[in-house]
């Protein structure tokens, strides 16, 4: 084991009467030169009442958007 450490914070809130959950994440990783590499992301997960399917959208500070669908 090495002494590598990083900090991550995740905050979740229910939205739209509990039909969605929004998760905001901040992560800070130490760099070799003493600076910190900081990243932020937002994930929104919701369900469709009629079908029960679940969809998640993840948005990163680097411009990446990932979409995941799950049908129950």
PDB file of N, CA, C and O in Angstrom:
ATOM      1  N   UNK A   1       0.842  -1.184   0.000  1.00  0.00           N
ATOM      2  CA  UNK A   1       0.000   0.000   0.000  1.00  0.00           C
ATOM      3  C   UNK A   1       0.887   1.248   0.000  1.00  0.00           C
ATOM      4  O   UNK A   1       1.901   1.307   0.696  1.00  0.00           O
ATOM      5  N   UNK A   2       0.492   2.220  -0.779  1.00  0.00           N
ATOM      6  CA  UNK A   2       1.226   3.481  -0.765  1.00  0.00           C
ATOM      7  C   UNK A   2       0.392   4.540  -0.058  1.00  0.00           C
ATOM      8  O   UNK A   2      -0.710   4.259   0.413  1.00  0.00           O
ATOM      9  N   UNK A   3       0.911   5.740   0.012  1.00  0.00           N
ATOM     10  CA  UNK A   3       0.218   6.801   0.752  1.00  0.00           C
ATOM     11  C   UNK A   3      -0.631   7.683  -0.161  1.00  0.00           C
ATOM     12  O   UNK A   3      -0.958   8.812   0.203  1.00  0.00           O
ATOM     13  N   UNK A   4      -0.989   7.183  -1.338  1.00  0.00           N
ATOM     14  CA  UNK A   4      -1.815   7.954  -2.263  1.00  0.00           C
ATOM     15  C   UNK A   4      -3.192   8.177  -1.664  1.00  0.00           C
ATOM     16  O   UNK A   4      -3.854   7.230  -1.240  1.00  0.00           O
ATOM     17  N   UNK A   5      -3.620   9.425  -1.631  1.00  0.00           N
ATOM     18  CA  UNK A   5      -4.932   9.755  -1.086  1.00  0.00           C
ATOM     19  C   UNK A   5      -5.626  10.743  -2.003  1.00  0.00           C
ATOM     20  O   UNK A   5      -4.978  11.583  -2.626  1.00  0.00           O
ATOM     21  N   UNK A   6      -6.926  10.645  -2.084  1.00  0.00           N
ATOM     22  CA  UNK A   6      -7.697  11.599  -2.859  1.00  0.00           C
ATOM     23  C   UNK A   6      -8.961  11.927  -2.092  1.00  0.00           C
ATOM     24  O   UNK A   6      -9.312  11.235  -1.137  1.00  0.00           O
ATOM     25  N   UNK A   7      -9.645  12.979  -2.508  1.00  0.00           N
ATOM     26  CA  UNK A   7     -10.853  13.419  -1.824  1.00  0.00           C
ATOM     27  C   UNK A   7     -12.008  13.408  -2.812  1.00  0.00           C
ATOM     28  O   UNK A   7     -11.876  13.890  -3.936  1.00  0.00           O
ATOM     29  N   UNK A   8     -13.136  12.858  -2.392  1.00  0.00           N
ATOM     30  CA  UNK A   8     -14.312  12.819  -3.245  1.00  0.00           C
ATOM     31  C   UNK A   8     -15.533  13.147  -2.391  1.00  0.00           C
ATOM     32  O   UNK A   8     -15.656  12.681  -1.258  1.00  0.00           O
ATOM     33  N   UNK A   9     -16.424  13.949  -2.946  1.00  0.00           N
ATOM     34  CA  UNK A   9     -17.663  14.288  -2.254  1.00  0.00           C
ATOM     35  C   UNK A   9     -18.813  14.070  -3.224  1.00  0.00           C
ATOM     36  O   UNK A   9     -18.764  14.523  -4.368  1.00  0.00           O
ATOM     37  N   UNK A  10     -19.851  13.373  -2.762  1.00  0.00           N
ATOM     38  CA  UNK A  10     -21.036  13.139  -3.577  1.00  0.00           C
ATOM     39  C   UNK A  10     -22.244  13.643  -2.802  1.00  0.00           C
ATOM     40  O   UNK A  10     -22.443  13.295  -1.638  1.00  0.00           O
ATOM     41  N   UNK A  11     -23.049  14.470  -3.466  1.00  0.00           N
ATOM     42  CA  UNK A  11     -24.264  15.009  -2.850  1.00  0.00           C
ATOM     43  C   UNK A  11     -25.443  14.599  -3.726  1.00  0.00           C
ATOM     44  O   UNK A  11     -25.437  14.848  -4.931  1.00  0.00           O
ATOM     45  N   UNK A  12     -26.436  13.984  -3.137  1.00  0.00           N
ATOM     46  CA  UNK A  12     -27.609  13.543  -3.886  1.00  0.00           C
ATOM     47  C   UNK A  12     -28.862  14.236  -3.399  1.00  0.00           C
ATOM     48  O   UNK A  12     -29.033  14.473  -2.203  1.00  0.00           O
ATOM     49  N   UNK A  13     -29.742  14.563  -4.341  1.00  0.00           N
ATOM     50  CA  UNK A  13     -31.032  15.158  -4.001  1.00  0.00           C
ATOM     51  C   UNK A  13     -32.114  14.510  -4.847  1.00  0.00           C
ATOM     52  O   UNK A  13     -31.897  14.200  -6.018  1.00  0.00           O
ATOM     53  N   UNK A  14     -33.281  14.309  -4.246  1.00  0.00           N
ATOM     54  CA  UNK A  14     -34.432  13.822  -4.996  1.00  0.00           C
ATOM     55  C   UNK A  14     -35.065  14.993  -5.717  1.00  0.00           C
ATOM     56  O   UNK A  14     -35.208  16.075  -5.147  1.00  0.00           O
ATOM     57  N   UNK A  15     -35.446  14.787  -6.964  1.00  0.00           N
ATOM     58  CA  UNK A  15     -36.024  15.841  -7.793  1.00  0.00           C
ATOM     59  C   UNK A  15     -37.388  15.393  -8.315  1.00  0.00           C
ATOM     60  O   UNK A  15     -37.689  14.200  -8.355  1.00  0.00           O
ATOM     61  N   UNK A  16     -38.195  16.351  -8.709  1.00  0.00           N
ATOM     62  CA  UNK A  16     -39.497  16.098  -9.354  1.00  0.00           C
ATOM     63  C   UNK A  16     -40.343  15.109  -8.552  1.00  0.00           C
ATOM     64  O   UNK A  16     -40.823  14.109  -9.085  1.00  0.00           O
ATOM     65  N   UNK A  17     -40.516  15.405  -7.272  1.00  0.00           N
ATOM     66  CA  UNK A  17     -41.356  14.561  -6.437  1.00  0.00           C
ATOM     67  C   UNK A  17     -40.799  13.173  -6.194  1.00  0.00           C
ATOM     68  O   UNK A  17     -41.558  12.244  -5.919  1.00  0.00           O
ATOM     69  N   UNK A  18     -39.499  13.014  -6.290  1.00  0.00           N
ATOM     70  CA  UNK A  18     -38.871  11.733  -6.035  1.00  0.00           C
ATOM     71  C   UNK A  18     -38.738  10.838  -7.251  1.00  0.00           C
ATOM     72  O   UNK A  18     -38.284   9.702  -7.121  1.00  0.00           O
ATOM     73  N   UNK A  19     -39.121  11.312  -8.431  1.00  0.00           N
ATOM     74  CA  UNK A  19     -39.017  10.499  -9.652  1.00  0.00           C
ATOM     75  C   UNK A  19     -37.587  10.428 -10.176  1.00  0.00           C
ATOM     76  O   UNK A  19     -37.250   9.532 -10.950  1.00  0.00           O
ATOM     77  N   UNK A  20     -36.751  11.366  -9.759  1.00  0.00           N
ATOM     78  CA  UNK A  20     -35.359  11.414 -10.208  1.00  0.00           C
ATOM     79  C   UNK A  20     -34.458  11.629  -9.006  1.00  0.00           C
ATOM     80  O   UNK A  20     -34.877  12.177  -7.986  1.00  0.00           O
ATOM     81  N   UNK A  21     -33.214  11.189  -9.141  1.00  0.00           N
ATOM     82  CA  UNK A  21     -32.197  11.546  -8.167  1.00  0.00           C
ATOM     83  C   UNK A  21     -31.051  12.198  -8.945  1.00  0.00           C
ATOM     84  O   UNK A  21     -30.632  11.703  -9.992  1.00  0.00           O
ATOM     85  N   UNK A  22     -30.565  13.297  -8.422  1.00  0.00           N
ATOM     86  CA  UNK A  22     -29.441  14.007  -9.033  1.00  0.00           C
ATOM     87  C   UNK A  22     -28.245  13.867  -8.096  1.00  0.00           C
ATOM     88  O   UNK A  22     -28.340  14.173  -6.908  1.00  0.00           O
ATOM     89  N   UNK A  23     -27.126  13.405  -8.637  1.00  0.00           N
ATOM     90  CA  UNK A  23     -25.902  13.220  -7.861  1.00  0.00           C
ATOM     91  C   UNK A  23     -24.822  14.133  -8.417  1.00  0.00           C
ATOM     92  O   UNK A  23     -24.464  14.043  -9.592  1.00  0.00           O
ATOM     93  N   UNK A  24     -24.306  15.010  -7.567  1.00  0.00           N
ATOM     94  CA  UNK A  24     -23.192  15.871  -7.965  1.00  0.00           C
ATOM     95  C   UNK A  24     -21.935  15.345  -7.292  1.00  0.00           C
ATOM     96  O   UNK A  24     -21.937  15.036  -6.100  1.00  0.00           O
ATOM     97  N   UNK A  25     -20.859  15.247  -8.068  1.00  0.00           N
ATOM     98  CA  UNK A  25     -19.619  14.725  -7.529  1.00  0.00           C
ATOM     99  C   UNK A  25     -18.471  15.688  -7.798  1.00  0.00           C
ATOM    100  O   UNK A  25     -18.324  16.206  -8.904  1.00  0.00           O
ATOM    101  N   UNK A  26     -17.679  15.913  -6.790  1.00  0.00           N
ATOM    102  CA  UNK A  26     -16.418  16.641  -6.903  1.00  0.00           C
ATOM    103  C   UNK A  26     -15.320  15.683  -6.461  1.00  0.00           C
ATOM    104  O   UNK A  26     -15.436  15.039  -5.418  1.00  0.00           O
ATOM    105  N   UNK A  27     -14.266  15.589  -7.245  1.00  0.00           N
ATOM    106  CA  UNK A  27     -13.122  14.737  -6.889  1.00  0.00           C
ATOM    107  C   UNK A  27     -11.841  15.538  -7.069  1.00  0.00           C
ATOM    108  O   UNK A  27     -11.687  16.273  -8.044  1.00  0.00           O
ATOM    109  N   UNK A  28     -10.935  15.388  -6.131  1.00  0.00           N
ATOM    110  CA  UNK A  28      -9.663  16.103  -6.161  1.00  0.00           C
ATOM    111  C   UNK A  28      -8.537  15.097  -5.965  1.00  0.00           C
ATOM    112  O   UNK A  28      -8.465  14.419  -4.940  1.00  0.00           O
ATOM    113  N   UNK A  29      -7.653  15.008  -6.970  1.00  0.00           N
ATOM    114  CA  UNK A  29      -6.542  14.059  -6.944  1.00  0.00           C
ATOM    115  C   UNK A  29      -5.224  14.824  -6.881  1.00  0.00           C
ATOM    116  O   UNK A  29      -5.037  15.774  -7.641  1.00  0.00           O
ATOM    117  N   UNK A  30      -4.316  14.438  -6.004  1.00  0.00           N
ATOM    118  CA  UNK A  30      -3.016  15.131  -5.936  1.00  0.00           C
ATOM    119  C   UNK A  30      -2.133  14.785  -7.134  1.00  0.00           C
ATOM    120  O   UNK A  30      -2.102  13.638  -7.582  1.00  0.00           O
ATOM    121  N   UNK A  31      -1.418  15.782  -7.646  1.00  0.00           N
ATOM    122  CA  UNK A  31      -0.463  15.582  -8.731  1.00  0.00           C
ATOM    123  C   UNK A  31       0.954  15.577  -8.163  1.00  0.00           C
ATOM    124  O   UNK A  31       1.183  16.062  -7.055  1.00  0.00           O
ATOM    125  N   UNK A  32       1.889  15.038  -8.907  1.00  0.00           N
ATOM    126  CA  UNK A  32       3.278  14.919  -8.441  1.00  0.00           C
ATOM    127  C   UNK A  32       3.906  16.276  -8.152  1.00  0.00           C
ATOM    128  O   UNK A  32       4.783  16.377  -7.294  1.00  0.00           O
ATOM    129  N   UNK A  33       3.472  17.324  -8.854  1.00  0.00           N
ATOM    130  CA  UNK A  33       4.072  18.655  -8.657  1.00  0.00           C
ATOM    131  C   UNK A  33       3.401  19.458  -7.535  1.00  0.00           C
ATOM    132  O   UNK A  33       3.695  20.641  -7.362  1.00  0.00           O
ATOM    133  N   UNK A  34       2.505  18.821  -6.775  1.00  0.00           N
ATOM    134  CA  UNK A  34       1.868  19.488  -5.653  1.00  0.00           C
ATOM    135  C   UNK A  34       0.511  20.114  -5.967  1.00  0.00           C
ATOM    136  O   UNK A  34      -0.239  20.453  -5.052  1.00  0.00           O
ATOM    137  N   UNK A  35       0.193  20.268  -7.246  1.00  0.00           N
ATOM    138  CA  UNK A  35      -1.123  20.797  -7.604  1.00  0.00           C
ATOM    139  C   UNK A  35      -2.182  19.711  -7.442  1.00  0.00           C
ATOM    140  O   UNK A  35      -1.855  18.559  -7.158  1.00  0.00           O
ATOM    141  N   UNK A  36      -3.458  20.078  -7.623  1.00  0.00           N
ATOM    142  CA  UNK A  36      -4.544  19.111  -7.536  1.00  0.00           C
ATOM    143  C   UNK A  36      -5.290  19.065  -8.864  1.00  0.00           C
ATOM    144  O   UNK A  36      -5.528  20.094  -9.496  1.00  0.00           O
ATOM    145  N   UNK A  37      -5.648  17.867  -9.267  1.00  0.00           N
ATOM    146  CA  UNK A  37      -6.452  17.638 -10.458  1.00  0.00           C
ATOM    147  C   UNK A  37      -7.895  17.533  -9.979  1.00  0.00           C
ATOM    148  O   UNK A  37      -8.257  16.564  -9.312  1.00  0.00           O
ATOM    149  N   UNK A  38      -8.720  18.521 -10.312  1.00  0.00           N
ATOM    150  CA  UNK A  38     -10.087  18.593  -9.800  1.00  0.00           C
ATOM    151  C   UNK A  38     -11.074  18.280 -10.929  1.00  0.00           C
ATOM    152  O   UNK A  38     -10.955  18.803 -12.037  1.00  0.00           O
ATOM    153  N   UNK A  39     -12.046  17.421 -10.626  1.00  0.00           N
ATOM    154  CA  UNK A  39     -13.075  17.055 -11.602  1.00  0.00           C
ATOM    155  C   UNK A  39     -14.449  17.176 -10.969  1.00  0.00           C
ATOM    156  O   UNK A  39     -14.623  16.963  -9.769  1.00  0.00           O
ATOM    157  N   UNK A  40     -15.430  17.524 -11.810  1.00  0.00           N
ATOM    158  CA  UNK A  40     -16.818  17.621 -11.365  1.00  0.00           C
ATOM    159  C   UNK A  40     -17.685  16.832 -12.335  1.00  0.00           C
ATOM    160  O   UNK A  40     -17.397  16.772 -13.531  1.00  0.00           O
ATOM    161  N   UNK A  41     -18.745  16.229 -11.813  1.00  0.00           N
ATOM    162  CA  UNK A  41     -19.664  15.469 -12.653  1.00  0.00           C
ATOM    163  C   UNK A  41     -21.072  15.584 -12.079  1.00  0.00           C
ATOM    164  O   UNK A  41     -21.257  15.850 -10.891  1.00  0.00           O
ATOM    165  N   UNK A  42     -22.051  15.379 -12.941  1.00  0.00           N
ATOM    166  CA  UNK A  42     -23.459  15.367 -12.550  1.00  0.00           C
ATOM    167  C   UNK A  42     -24.096  14.129 -13.161  1.00  0.00           C
ATOM    168  O   UNK A  42     -23.954  13.876 -14.357  1.00  0.00           O
ATOM    169  N   UNK A  43     -24.795  13.361 -12.343  1.00  0.00           N
ATOM    170  CA  UNK A  43     -25.521  12.185 -12.822  1.00  0.00           C
ATOM    171  C   UNK A  43     -26.984  12.359 -12.437  1.00  0.00           C
ATOM    172  O   UNK A  43     -27.306  12.665 -11.289  1.00  0.00           O
ATOM    173  N   UNK A  44     -27.866  12.162 -13.415  1.00  0.00           N
ATOM    174  CA  UNK A  44     -29.303  12.231 -13.163  1.00  0.00           C
ATOM    175  C   UNK A  44     -29.900  10.878 -13.534  1.00  0.00           C
ATOM    176  O   UNK A  44     -29.742  10.410 -14.662  1.00  0.00           O
ATOM    177  N   UNK A  45     -30.588  10.254 -12.577  1.00  0.00           N
ATOM    178  CA  UNK A  45     -31.191   8.939 -12.771  1.00  0.00           C
ATOM    179  C   UNK A  45     -32.689   9.071 -12.560  1.00  0.00           C
ATOM    180  O   UNK A  45     -33.136   9.629 -11.558  1.00  0.00           O
ATOM    181  N   UNK A  46     -33.460   8.557 -13.504  1.00  0.00           N
ATOM    182  CA  UNK A  46     -34.907   8.629 -13.384  1.00  0.00           C
ATOM    183  C   UNK A  46     -35.577   7.392 -13.933  1.00  0.00           C
ATOM    184  O   UNK A  46     -34.982   6.626 -14.691  1.00  0.00           O
ATOM    185  N   UNK A  47     -36.827   7.210 -13.540  1.00  0.00           N
ATOM    186  CA  UNK A  47     -37.579   6.051 -14.011  1.00  0.00           C
ATOM    187  C   UNK A  47     -38.824   6.511 -14.749  1.00  0.00           C
ATOM    188  O   UNK A  47     -39.373   7.580 -14.479  1.00  0.00           O
ATOM    189  N   UNK A  48     -39.252   5.682 -15.681  1.00  0.00           N
ATOM    190  CA  UNK A  48     -40.493   5.937 -16.393  1.00  0.00           C
ATOM    191  C   UNK A  48     -41.574   5.092 -15.734  1.00  0.00           C
ATOM    192  O   UNK A  48     -41.485   3.865 -15.701  1.00  0.00           O
ATOM    193  N   UNK A  49     -42.587   5.760 -15.212  1.00  0.00           N
ATOM    194  CA  UNK A  49     -43.601   5.069 -14.424  1.00  0.00           C
ATOM    195  C   UNK A  49     -44.315   3.974 -15.216  1.00  0.00           C
ATOM    196  O   UNK A  49     -44.562   2.896 -14.675  1.00  0.00           O
ATOM    197  N   UNK A  50     -44.648   4.221 -16.468  1.00  0.00           N
ATOM    198  CA  UNK A  50     -45.421   3.257 -17.253  1.00  0.00           C
ATOM    199  C   UNK A  50     -44.657   1.963 -17.509  1.00  0.00           C
ATOM    200  O   UNK A  50     -45.222   0.878 -17.377  1.00  0.00           O
ATOM    201  N   UNK A  51     -43.384   2.062 -17.873  1.00  0.00           N
ATOM    202  CA  UNK A  51     -42.619   0.870 -18.243  1.00  0.00           C
ATOM    203  C   UNK A  51     -41.708   0.356 -17.136  1.00  0.00           C
ATOM    204  O   UNK A  51     -41.311  -0.809 -17.148  1.00  0.00           O
ATOM    205  N   UNK A  52     -41.379   1.211 -16.187  1.00  0.00           N
ATOM    206  CA  UNK A  52     -40.447   0.828 -15.131  1.00  0.00           C
ATOM    207  C   UNK A  52     -38.997   0.893 -15.548  1.00  0.00           C
ATOM    208  O   UNK A  52     -38.112   0.538 -14.769  1.00  0.00           O
ATOM    209  N   UNK A  53     -38.734   1.348 -16.781  1.00  0.00           N
ATOM    210  CA  UNK A  53     -37.351   1.453 -17.234  1.00  0.00           C
ATOM    211  C   UNK A  53     -36.641   2.595 -16.514  1.00  0.00           C
ATOM    212  O   UNK A  53     -37.259   3.580 -16.111  1.00  0.00           O
ATOM    213  N   UNK A  54     -35.347   2.439 -16.366  1.00  0.00           N
ATOM    214  CA  UNK A  54     -34.525   3.429 -15.668  1.00  0.00           C
ATOM    215  C   UNK A  54     -33.493   3.964 -16.651  1.00  0.00           C
ATOM    216  O   UNK A  54     -32.866   3.200 -17.384  1.00  0.00           O
ATOM    217  N   UNK A  55     -33.320   5.281 -16.660  1.00  0.00           N
ATOM    218  CA  UNK A  55     -32.329   5.909 -17.524  1.00  0.00           C
ATOM    219  C   UNK A  55     -31.443   6.811 -16.684  1.00  0.00           C
ATOM    220  O   UNK A  55     -31.923   7.535 -15.813  1.00  0.00           O
ATOM    221  N   UNK A  56     -30.142   6.759 -16.955  1.00  0.00           N
ATOM    222  CA  UNK A  56     -29.184   7.622 -16.267  1.00  0.00           C
ATOM    223  C   UNK A  56     -28.403   8.415 -17.306  1.00  0.00           C
ATOM    224  O   UNK A  56     -28.004   7.882 -18.342  1.00  0.00           O
ATOM    225  N   UNK A  57     -28.193   9.681 -17.019  1.00  0.00           N
ATOM    226  CA  UNK A  57     -27.346  10.547 -17.841  1.00  0.00           C
ATOM    227  C   UNK A  57     -26.219  11.052 -16.946  1.00  0.00           C
ATOM    228  O   UNK A  57     -26.472  11.589 -15.868  1.00  0.00           O
ATOM    229  N   UNK A  58     -24.992  10.882 -17.385  1.00  0.00           N
ATOM    230  CA  UNK A  58     -23.829  11.372 -16.640  1.00  0.00           C
ATOM    231  C   UNK A  58     -23.130  12.432 -17.477  1.00  0.00           C
ATOM    232  O   UNK A  58     -22.795  12.196 -18.637  1.00  0.00           O
ATOM    233  N   UNK A  59     -22.912  13.592 -16.889  1.00  0.00           N
ATOM    234  CA  UNK A  59     -22.270  14.722 -17.553  1.00  0.00           C
ATOM    235  C   UNK A  59     -20.969  15.039 -16.820  1.00  0.00           C
ATOM    236  O   UNK A  59     -20.975  15.233 -15.604  1.00  0.00           O
ATOM    237  N   UNK A  60     -19.856  15.094 -17.550  1.00  0.00           N
ATOM    238  CA  UNK A  60     -18.574  15.390 -16.924  1.00  0.00           C
ATOM    239  C   UNK A  60     -18.112  16.794 -17.284  1.00  0.00           C
ATOM    240  O   UNK A  60     -18.585  17.390 -18.252  1.00  0.00           O
ATOM    241  N   UNK A  61     -17.187  17.310 -16.496  1.00  0.00           N
ATOM    242  CA  UNK A  61     -16.645  18.637 -16.771  1.00  0.00           C
ATOM    243  C   UNK A  61     -15.787  18.649 -18.033  1.00  0.00           C
ATOM    244  O   UNK A  61     -15.452  19.720 -18.540  1.00  0.00           O
ATOM    245  N   UNK A  62     -15.432  17.485 -18.541  1.00  0.00           N
ATOM    246  CA  UNK A  62     -14.658  17.392 -19.778  1.00  0.00           C
ATOM    247  C   UNK A  62     -15.526  17.347 -21.031  1.00  0.00           C
ATOM    248  O   UNK A  62     -15.012  17.240 -22.145  1.00  0.00           O
ATOM    249  N   UNK A  63     -16.848  17.429 -20.847  1.00  0.00           N
ATOM    250  CA  UNK A  63     -17.755  17.452 -21.983  1.00  0.00           C
ATOM    251  C   UNK A  63     -18.306  16.101 -22.397  1.00  0.00           C
ATOM    252  O   UNK A  63     -19.025  16.003 -23.390  1.00  0.00           O
ATOM    253  N   UNK A  64     -17.979  15.066 -21.652  1.00  0.00           N
ATOM    254  CA  UNK A  64     -18.480  13.730 -21.981  1.00  0.00           C
ATOM    255  C   UNK A  64     -19.881  13.553 -21.404  1.00  0.00           C
ATOM    256  O   UNK A  64     -20.147  13.944 -20.267  1.00  0.00           O
ATOM    257  N   UNK A  65     -20.775  12.958 -22.199  1.00  0.00           N
ATOM    258  CA  UNK A  65     -22.113  12.604 -21.731  1.00  0.00           C
ATOM    259  C   UNK A  65     -22.280  11.108 -21.953  1.00  0.00           C
ATOM    260  O   UNK A  65     -22.096  10.611 -23.064  1.00  0.00           O
ATOM    261  N   UNK A  66     -22.630  10.395 -20.887  1.00  0.00           N
ATOM    262  CA  UNK A  66     -22.872   8.955 -20.988  1.00  0.00           C
ATOM    263  C   UNK A  66     -24.319   8.699 -20.628  1.00  0.00           C
ATOM    264  O   UNK A  66     -24.840   9.256 -19.662  1.00  0.00           O
ATOM    265  N   UNK A  67     -24.961   7.855 -21.409  1.00  0.00           N
ATOM    266  CA  UNK A  67     -26.366   7.511 -21.169  1.00  0.00           C
ATOM    267  C   UNK A  67     -26.463   6.011 -20.983  1.00  0.00           C
ATOM    268  O   UNK A  67     -25.898   5.242 -21.760  1.00  0.00           O
ATOM    269  N   UNK A  68     -27.183   5.595 -19.949  1.00  0.00           N
ATOM    270  CA  UNK A  68     -27.360   4.180 -19.649  1.00  0.00           C
ATOM    271  C   UNK A  68     -28.852   3.918 -19.456  1.00  0.00           C
ATOM    272  O   UNK A  68     -29.518   4.624 -18.699  1.00  0.00           O
ATOM    273  N   UNK A  69     -29.374   2.899 -20.145  1.00  0.00           N
ATOM    274  CA  UNK A  69     -30.780   2.519 -20.035  1.00  0.00           C
ATOM    275  C   UNK A  69     -30.865   1.116 -19.418  1.00  0.00           C
ATOM    276  O   UNK A  69     -30.055   0.235 -19.707  1.00  0.00           O
ATOM    277  N   UNK A  70     -31.854   0.950 -18.578  1.00  0.00           N
ATOM    278  CA  UNK A  70     -32.106  -0.383 -18.022  1.00  0.00           C
ATOM    279  C   UNK A  70     -33.594  -0.615 -17.976  1.00  0.00           C
ATOM    280  O   UNK A  70     -34.343   0.189 -17.423  1.00  0.00           O
ATOM    281  N   UNK A  71     -34.014  -1.702 -18.551  1.00  0.00           N
ATOM    282  CA  UNK A  71     -35.429  -2.065 -18.538  1.00  0.00           C
ATOM    283  C   UNK A  71     -35.618  -3.159 -17.507  1.00  0.00           C
ATOM    284  O   UNK A  71     -34.873  -4.139 -17.476  1.00  0.00           O
ATOM    285  N   UNK A  72     -36.620  -2.982 -16.664  1.00  0.00           N
ATOM    286  CA  UNK A  72     -36.837  -3.975 -15.606  1.00  0.00           C
ATOM    287  C   UNK A  72     -37.771  -5.064 -16.047  1.00  0.00           C
ATOM    288  O   UNK A  72     -38.060  -5.980 -15.277  1.00  0.00           O
TER     289      UNK A  72
END
